[in-house]
Amino acid sequence: MRAMLALAVLPVRQAWVAMLLLLAMLAGAGALIVAGGKGIDSGAMLAAFALWFAWLLAGAALKGLARKETLLLPEFHRALFGAAMLWALLFWLLPCALASLHWGVMVGWQALGVGTLAIVWALLTTSGSRSGFLVWILIIGARFIAEPFWLAIAPALQSAWLPLAALLLAALILRATWQRLFPAGDPPLPDSPLLAPEPMRRGMGNTTSNVPRGKLMQRLNGWSEVGASALLLRQAARYHAAPTPTRQRAMLRALLLPQEQPRGWLVRWLLWGAAIAVYAIAVGQQAQIGMVAGYATFFALTGLNVVGLGMPRLQPSLVELYFSLAPDTLADFKAQLVDSFLGLLPGTILSAFVFTTLAALLVAPPALAGVALTTAILAPPLTLATLALYLSLPVNIILRSVVSVITLFGQMGTIWLGYALIDRYGALWGGVPVLVVTWSFAIGAWSAARAHWINSPLSFDPPKAKAGA
């Protein structure tokens, strides 16, 4: 029983901030439903999204359990099955029963089938399977199917047997997902601990190898790493030919940020651009360009989190770097490090232009000039401010989660507000105030974060593992 409850609350423990947001969404949905009227449908949609979000968190927790040694734990299968049944009761069966009471048994039966497929989609998406993205392809493809086809299959879509077919399909997909997460046979041998992990490959492969899955990803990463190695060799040759502080900083940026070079940018634009194109086509021409471009800018800013997440992994390598640079004081060494992080700004700003331009061309081509102007106003200061906030991430994992969530909402709020002001008041009366406010905050945040980072102690030890890990 204790093991089952521990597995059931694992998603809450891993992402308690997200769970608080989920409870807030459920509370808002309940308030809309109780208010009655048109709020019932809006509340039902909000509740459905919140429940789907809960299963996303469950899928992320399940992926963390997908290890060979986990299956050797006593009663693991029984405990996991009990936790899954508890989640199914709270976040699937109970909502379907409430839908049956309010809208009728047939609606509840349909919600049971549709909800099952939505749960499977959430688990596939968060477990690292590419199959989860096939749903987006189906959604996009459905937009191009002629209306007579939908009229022809309408009776089949309303059939009482359709939810049963959805349940059977979900069962088959869940079985395949389990076999992928916990495959039979011996695991692959890990890389040698004497070999440093490749920076461009970190986080893209499985837990036992640094090699990314898929031939396409391997070729893209290999092509990008060739450009990173060539850049580092050029910067090192320039520095050794005529050592100057400027050339030393350029060499340090090439060493610490190997993905910040033209080939790395192109790979990033290809991968994220494909995701943005799918999203833009899915939302269609009726979407507000400011909303779509805001998401595109947010995607460009996600790469800055490498500073907050990558520093603990980088700490053991800083010893050799410290003796190579031979700084006068530790503060000088930290100043060199923190200034090298500014090398993330050009690629992030260029990515924002590429992504927002792509979004504008797909959603609203006439708004391309306005989107480019707004991106030029918002992207540089927002990039600097976001880098400062990620640089200030605390060590405590709870505080890190809080700061990350605040940063995320601050990014989206600033982007959407900036687009709204510039669209309403124009580039002069709307853009200038936005420019002044964002740059004032960005410069102040960067100055404070830089001073705090230089004055704080720097550890050269790898991050400590939790007890029992």
C-alpha positions as CSV (number, residue, x, y, z in Angstrom):
1,M,0.0,0.0,0.0
2,R,2.8,2.4,0.9
3,A,4.6,1.7,-2.4
4,M,1.4,2.2,-4.3
5,L,0.7,5.6,-2.7
6,A,4.3,6.6,-3.2
7,L,4.0,6.0,-6.9
8,A,0.6,7.7,-7.1
9,V,2.0,10.9,-5.6
10,L,5.2,10.8,-7.5
11,P,4.0,13.3,-10.2
12,V,3.0,15.7,-7.4
13,R,6.4,15.5,-5.7
14,Q,8.3,15.9,-8.9
15,A,6.3,18.9,-10.2
16,W,4.3,20.3,-7.3
17,V,4.2,23.8,-8.8
18,A,2.5,22.4,-12.0
19,M,0.1,20.5,-9.7
20,L,-0.9,23.7,-8.0
21,L,-1.6,25.2,-11.5
22,L,-3.6,22.1,-12.3
23,L,-5.7,22.4,-9.1
24,A,-6.3,26.1,-9.9
25,M,-7.5,25.1,-13.4
26,L,-9.9,22.5,-11.9
27,A,-11.2,25.0,-9.4
28,G,-11.8,27.5,-12.1
29,A,-13.6,24.9,-14.2
30,G,-15.7,23.9,-11.2
31,A,-16.7,27.6,-10.7
32,L,-17.7,28.0,-14.3
33,I,-19.8,24.8,-14.2
34,V,-21.5,25.8,-11.0
35,A,-22.3,29.3,-12.4
36,G,-24.3,27.6,-15.1
37,G,-25.3,29.0,-18.5
38,K,-22.6,29.3,-21.2
39,G,-20.0,28.8,-18.5
40,I,-20.8,25.1,-18.3
41,D,-19.2,24.3,-21.7
42,S,-16.2,26.5,-21.0
43,G,-15.8,24.9,-17.6
44,A,-16.0,21.4,-19.2
45,M,-13.3,22.3,-21.8
46,L,-11.0,23.8,-19.1
47,A,-11.5,20.7,-16.9
48,A,-10.7,18.4,-19.9
49,F,-7.5,20.3,-20.5
50,A,-6.5,20.2,-16.8
51,L,-7.1,16.4,-16.7
52,W,-5.0,15.9,-19.9
53,F,-2.3,18.1,-18.3
54,A,-2.3,15.8,-15.2
55,W,-1.6,12.8,-17.5
56,L,1.3,14.6,-19.0
57,L,2.8,14.9,-15.6
58,A,2.1,11.2,-15.0
59,G,3.8,10.3,-18.2
60,A,6.9,12.3,-17.2
61,A,7.0,10.4,-13.9
62,L,6.6,7.1,-15.7
63,K,9.5,7.9,-18.0
64,G,11.7,8.5,-14.9
65,L,10.8,5.0,-13.6
66,A,11.7,3.3,-16.9
67,R,14.8,1.6,-15.8
68,K,15.8,-2.0,-15.8
69,E,16.5,-2.1,-12.1
70,T,13.1,-0.7,-11.3
71,L,11.5,-4.0,-12.4
72,L,13.5,-5.8,-9.8
73,L,11.9,-3.9,-6.9
74,P,9.6,-6.1,-4.8
75,E,5.9,-5.8,-5.8
76,F,6.8,-3.1,-8.3
77,H,4.2,-4.3,-10.9
78,R,1.5,-4.5,-8.3
79,A,2.3,-1.1,-6.8
80,L,2.4,0.6,-10.3
81,F,-0.9,-1.1,-11.3
82,G,-2.5,0.1,-8.1
83,A,-1.2,3.7,-8.6
84,A,-2.4,3.6,-12.3
85,M,-5.9,2.5,-11.1
86,L,-6.1,5.3,-8.5
87,W,-5.1,7.8,-11.2
88,A,-7.7,6.3,-13.6
89,L,-10.4,6.6,-11.0
90,L,-9.7,10.2,-10.1
91,F,-8.7,11.6,-13.5
92,W,-10.7,9.5,-15.9
93,L,-13.6,7.4,-14.6
94,L,-14.9,10.0,-12.1
95,P,-15.0,12.9,-14.7
96,C,-16.7,10.5,-17.2
97,A,-19.3,9.6,-14.5
98,L,-20.0,13.3,-13.8
99,A,-20.4,13.9,-17.5
100,S,-22.9,11.1,-17.7
101,L,-24.9,12.6,-14.8
102,H,-25.1,16.0,-16.5
103,W,-25.3,15.3,-20.2
104,G,-26.5,11.7,-20.3
105,V,-25.1,8.2,-20.5
106,M,-24.1,8.4,-24.2
107,V,-22.0,11.6,-23.6
108,G,-20.3,9.9,-20.7
109,W,-19.6,6.8,-22.8
110,Q,-18.1,8.9,-25.6
111,A,-16.0,10.8,-23.0
112,L,-14.7,7.5,-21.8
113,G,-13.4,6.5,-25.2
114,V,-12.1,10.0,-26.2
115,G,-10.5,10.4,-22.8
116,T,-8.7,7.1,-23.1
117,L,-7.1,8.2,-26.4
118,A,-6.2,11.6,-24.9
119,I,-4.5,9.8,-21.9
120,V,-2.5,7.6,-24.3
121,W,-1.5,10.7,-26.3
122,A,-0.3,12.4,-23.1
123,L,1.7,9.3,-22.1
124,L,3.3,8.9,-25.5
125,T,4.2,12.6,-25.7
126,T,5.9,12.7,-22.3
127,S,7.6,9.3,-22.5
128,G,9.8,10.3,-25.4
129,S,8.0,8.5,-28.2
130,R,7.8,10.3,-31.6
131,S,4.4,8.6,-32.0
132,G,2.8,11.3,-29.8
133,F,3.5,13.9,-32.5
134,L,1.6,11.9,-35.1
135,V,-1.6,13.2,-33.6
136,W,-0.7,16.7,-34.7
137,I,-0.2,15.3,-38.2
138,L,-3.7,13.8,-38.1
139,I,-5.1,17.1,-36.8
140,I,-3.5,19.0,-39.7
141,G,-4.6,16.4,-42.2
142,A,-8.2,16.6,-41.0
143,R,-8.3,20.2,-42.0
144,F,-7.8,19.4,-45.6
145,I,-10.4,16.6,-45.8
146,A,-13.4,17.6,-47.8
147,E,-16.7,18.2,-46.0
148,P,-18.6,15.4,-47.9
149,F,-16.3,12.9,-46.4
150,W,-17.1,14.0,-42.9
151,L,-20.8,13.9,-43.7
152,A,-20.5,10.4,-45.0
153,I,-18.8,9.1,-41.8
154,A,-20.8,11.1,-39.4
155,P,-23.1,8.1,-38.5
156,A,-20.0,6.0,-37.7
157,L,-18.6,8.7,-35.5
158,Q,-21.8,8.8,-33.5
159,S,-22.0,5.0,-33.2
160,A,-22.2,3.6,-29.7
161,W,-19.5,1.1,-30.7
162,L,-16.9,3.8,-31.4
163,P,-15.8,4.3,-27.8
164,L,-15.3,0.6,-27.4
165,A,-13.0,0.7,-30.5
166,A,-11.1,3.6,-28.9
167,L,-10.7,1.6,-25.7
168,L,-9.3,-1.4,-27.6
169,L,-6.9,0.8,-29.6
170,A,-5.7,2.6,-26.4
171,A,-5.0,-0.8,-24.8
172,L,-2.8,-1.9,-27.8
173,I,-0.9,1.4,-27.7
174,L,-0.4,1.2,-23.9
175,R,1.0,-2.3,-24.3
176,A,3.4,-1.1,-27.0
177,T,4.4,1.8,-24.8
178,W,5.1,-0.4,-21.9
179,Q,7.3,-2.7,-24.0
180,R,9.2,0.3,-25.3
181,L,9.8,1.8,-21.8
182,F,10.7,-1.6,-20.3
183,P,12.2,-3.6,-23.2
184,A,13.2,-7.2,-22.8
185,G,16.9,-8.1,-23.0
186,D,20.1,-6.6,-21.7
187,P,20.6,-2.9,-21.7
188,P,23.2,-1.3,-24.0
189,L,26.7,-0.8,-22.5
190,P,27.2,2.8,-21.3
191,D,29.9,5.0,-22.6
192,S,33.3,5.0,-20.9
193,P,33.3,7.3,-17.9
194,L,36.7,8.6,-19.0
195,L,35.1,10.2,-22.1
196,A,33.5,13.6,-21.6
197,P,29.9,13.8,-22.8
198,E,29.3,15.6,-26.0
199,P,27.7,19.0,-25.3
200,M,25.5,18.9,-28.5
201,R,24.2,15.4,-27.6
202,R,23.4,15.9,-23.9
203,G,19.9,15.2,-23.1
204,M,19.0,13.9,-26.6
205,G,19.8,10.2,-26.2
206,N,18.8,7.6,-23.7
207,T,20.1,7.3,-20.1
208,T,23.0,5.0,-21.0
209,S,24.5,6.5,-24.1
210,N,25.3,10.0,-25.3
211,V,24.5,9.0,-28.9
212,P,21.2,10.5,-30.1
213,R,18.5,8.1,-31.4
214,G,17.8,8.2,-35.1
215,K,20.1,8.5,-38.1
216,L,18.8,11.9,-39.0
217,M,19.6,13.3,-35.5
218,Q,23.0,11.7,-35.5
219,R,23.8,13.3,-38.9
220,L,22.5,16.7,-37.8
221,N,24.5,16.6,-34.5
222,G,27.6,15.4,-36.3
223,W,27.3,18.1,-38.9
224,S,26.9,20.7,-36.1
225,E,29.8,19.4,-34.1
226,V,32.1,19.7,-37.1
227,G,31.2,23.4,-37.2
228,A,31.8,23.8,-33.5
229,S,35.2,22.1,-33.7
230,A,36.3,24.3,-36.6
231,L,35.2,27.4,-34.7
232,L,37.1,26.4,-31.6
233,L,40.3,25.7,-33.6
234,R,40.0,29.1,-35.4
235,Q,39.5,31.0,-32.1
236,A,42.3,29.1,-30.4
237,A,44.7,29.8,-33.4
238,R,43.8,33.5,-33.3
239,Y,44.4,33.7,-29.6
240,H,47.8,31.9,-29.7
241,A,48.9,34.1,-32.6
242,A,48.1,37.3,-30.7
243,P,46.8,36.8,-27.1
244,T,44.3,39.6,-26.2
245,P,41.4,39.6,-23.7
246,T,38.9,39.9,-26.6
247,R,40.3,36.8,-28.3
248,Q,40.4,35.0,-25.1
249,R,36.7,35.7,-24.5
250,A,35.9,34.5,-28.0
251,M,37.8,31.3,-27.5
252,L,36.1,30.7,-24.1
253,R,32.6,31.2,-25.7
254,A,33.5,28.7,-28.5
255,L,34.6,26.2,-25.8
256,L,31.6,26.6,-23.4
257,L,28.9,27.2,-26.0
258,P,29.7,24.9,-29.0
259,Q,26.2,25.1,-30.3
260,E,26.4,28.9,-30.8
261,Q,27.7,28.9,-34.3
262,P,26.0,29.0,-37.7
263,R,25.7,25.2,-38.1
264,G,24.2,24.9,-34.6
265,W,21.8,27.7,-35.4
266,L,20.6,26.0,-38.6
267,V,20.0,22.7,-36.8
268,R,18.0,24.6,-34.1
269,W,16.0,26.4,-36.7
270,L,15.3,23.2,-38.6
271,L,14.0,21.3,-35.6
272,W,12.1,24.1,-33.8
273,G,11.0,25.6,-37.1
274,A,9.3,22.3,-38.0
275,A,7.5,22.3,-34.6
276,I,6.4,25.9,-35.1
277,A,5.2,25.2,-38.7
278,V,3.1,22.3,-37.4
279,Y,1.6,24.5,-34.7
280,A,0.9,27.4,-37.1
281,I,-0.8,25.1,-39.6
282,A,-2.8,23.5,-36.9
283,V,-4.2,26.8,-35.5
284,G,-5.0,28.0,-39.0
285,Q,-5.5,31.5,-40.4
286,Q,-8.1,32.4,-37.8
287,A,-5.5,32.6,-35.0
288,Q,-4.2,36.0,-33.8
289,I,-0.7,36.6,-35.2
290,G,0.4,38.1,-31.9
291,M,-0.4,34.9,-30.0
292,V,1.3,32.7,-32.5
293,A,4.4,34.9,-32.8
294,G,4.5,35.1,-29.0
295,Y,4.8,31.3,-28.8
296,A,7.5,31.4,-31.5
297,T,9.5,33.9,-29.5
298,F,9.1,31.7,-26.4
299,F,10.5,28.7,-28.3
300,A,13.5,30.8,-29.2
301,L,14.1,31.7,-25.5
302,T,14.0,28.1,-24.3
303,G,17.7,27.5,-25.2
304,L,18.8,30.1,-22.6
305,N,17.9,27.6,-19.8
306,V,21.1,25.8,-20.7
307,V,22.9,28.2,-18.3
308,G,20.8,27.3,-15.3
309,L,20.7,23.6,-16.0
310,G,24.1,23.1,-17.5
311,M,26.3,24.7,-14.8
312,P,26.1,21.8,-12.3
313,R,27.2,19.4,-15.0
314,L,30.0,21.8,-16.0
315,Q,31.5,22.2,-12.5
316,P,33.9,19.3,-12.6
317,S,35.4,20.6,-15.9
318,L,36.0,24.0,-14.5
319,V,39.1,23.0,-12.6
320,E,41.1,22.3,-15.8
321,L,39.7,25.5,-17.3
322,Y,40.6,27.5,-14.3
323,F,44.3,26.4,-14.5
324,S,44.4,27.0,-18.2
325,L,43.2,30.6,-17.9
326,A,45.3,31.2,-14.8
327,P,43.2,34.2,-13.6
328,D,44.5,36.5,-10.9
329,T,41.5,35.9,-8.6
330,L,38.5,33.6,-8.5
331,A,36.3,36.7,-9.1
332,D,38.2,37.3,-12.4
333,F,37.6,33.8,-13.4
334,K,33.8,34.0,-12.7
335,A,33.6,37.3,-14.5
336,Q,35.1,35.6,-17.6
337,L,32.6,32.8,-17.3
338,V,29.5,35.0,-16.9
339,D,30.5,37.3,-19.7
340,S,31.0,34.3,-22.0
341,F,27.3,33.5,-21.5
342,L,26.5,36.6,-23.5
343,G,27.4,34.5,-26.5
344,L,23.9,33.0,-26.2
345,L,22.3,36.3,-27.2
346,P,23.0,36.5,-31.0
347,G,21.7,33.0,-31.7
348,T,18.6,33.5,-29.6
349,I,17.7,36.8,-31.1
350,L,18.2,35.5,-34.6
351,S,16.1,32.4,-33.7
352,A,13.3,34.8,-32.6
353,F,13.4,36.5,-36.0
354,V,13.4,33.2,-37.9
355,F,10.6,31.7,-35.9
356,T,8.3,34.7,-35.9
357,T,8.9,35.3,-39.6
358,L,7.9,31.7,-40.3
359,A,4.8,32.0,-38.1
360,A,3.8,35.2,-39.8
361,L,4.2,33.7,-43.3
362,L,2.1,30.7,-42.3
363,V,-0.7,32.5,-40.4
364,A,-0.9,36.1,-41.6
365,P,1.6,37.2,-44.4
366,P,0.3,40.8,-44.5
367,A,1.4,41.2,-40.8
368,L,5.0,40.2,-41.6
369,A,6.4,43.8,-41.3
370,G,4.6,44.4,-38.0
371,V,5.8,41.1,-36.6
372,A,9.4,41.8,-37.6
373,L,9.3,45.3,-36.0
374,T,7.8,43.9,-32.8
375,T,10.4,41.2,-32.6
376,A,13.1,43.8,-33.1
377,I,11.8,45.7,-30.2
378,L,11.1,42.8,-27.8
379,A,13.6,40.0,-28.6
380,P,16.9,41.7,-27.5
381,P,15.9,43.0,-24.1
382,L,13.8,40.0,-23.3
383,T,16.7,37.7,-24.2
384,L,19.0,39.5,-21.9
385,A,16.5,39.6,-19.1
386,T,15.7,35.9,-19.5
387,L,19.4,35.0,-19.4
388,A,19.8,37.0,-16.2
389,L,16.9,35.2,-14.6
390,Y,18.2,31.7,-15.5
391,L,21.6,32.8,-14.3
392,S,20.1,33.5,-10.9
393,L,18.5,30.1,-10.5
394,P,18.9,29.0,-6.8
395,V,20.4,25.6,-5.8
396,N,17.2,24.5,-4.0
397,I,15.1,22.5,-6.5
398,I,11.8,23.9,-5.2
399,L,13.0,27.5,-5.5
400,R,14.4,26.7,-9.0
401,S,11.0,25.4,-10.0
402,V,9.3,28.6,-8.7
403,V,11.8,30.9,-10.5
404,S,11.4,28.9,-13.7
405,V,7.6,29.1,-13.6
406,I,7.7,32.8,-12.9
407,T,10.2,33.3,-15.7
408,L,7.9,31.4,-18.1
409,F,4.8,33.4,-17.3
410,G,6.9,36.6,-17.3
411,Q,8.1,35.8,-20.8
412,M,4.7,35.1,-22.2
413,G,3.0,38.0,-20.5
414,T,5.7,40.5,-21.7
415,I,5.5,39.1,-25.3
416,W,1.8,39.2,-25.6
417,L,1.5,42.6,-23.9
418,G,4.2,44.1,-26.2
419,Y,2.4,42.8,-29.3
420,A,-0.9,44.2,-28.0
421,L,0.5,47.6,-27.2
422,I,2.4,48.0,-30.5
423,D,-0.6,46.7,-32.5
424,R,-3.0,49.1,-30.8
425,Y,-0.8,52.3,-30.5
426,G,1.7,51.8,-33.3
427,A,5.5,51.7,-33.3
428,L,6.0,55.1,-31.8
429,W,3.4,55.4,-29.0
430,G,3.4,51.7,-28.3
431,G,6.9,50.6,-29.2
432,V,8.9,53.3,-27.4
433,P,7.4,52.7,-23.9
434,V,7.8,49.0,-24.4
435,L,11.4,49.5,-25.5
436,V,12.2,51.7,-22.5
437,V,10.6,49.5,-19.9
438,T,12.0,46.2,-21.2
439,W,15.5,47.5,-21.7
440,S,15.5,49.1,-18.2
441,F,14.4,45.9,-16.6
442,A,16.9,43.8,-18.7
443,I,19.9,45.9,-17.9
444,G,19.0,46.1,-14.3
445,A,18.4,42.3,-14.1
446,W,21.6,41.5,-15.9
447,S,23.7,43.8,-13.7
448,A,22.3,42.4,-10.5
449,A,22.6,38.8,-11.7
450,R,26.1,39.3,-12.9
451,A,27.2,40.8,-9.6
452,H,25.5,38.1,-7.6
453,W,27.0,35.4,-9.7
454,I,30.5,36.7,-9.4
455,N,30.3,37.2,-5.6
456,S,28.7,33.8,-4.9
457,P,30.9,30.8,-4.2
458,L,31.7,28.5,-7.1
459,S,31.9,24.8,-6.6
460,F,34.2,22.6,-8.7
461,D,32.5,19.4,-7.5
462,P,29.9,17.5,-9.4
463,P,26.3,17.8,-8.1
464,K,25.7,15.5,-5.1
465,A,23.3,12.6,-5.6
466,K,20.3,12.2,-3.4
467,A,20.5,9.7,-0.6
468,G,19.6,6.3,-1.9
469,A,20.0,7.3,-5.5
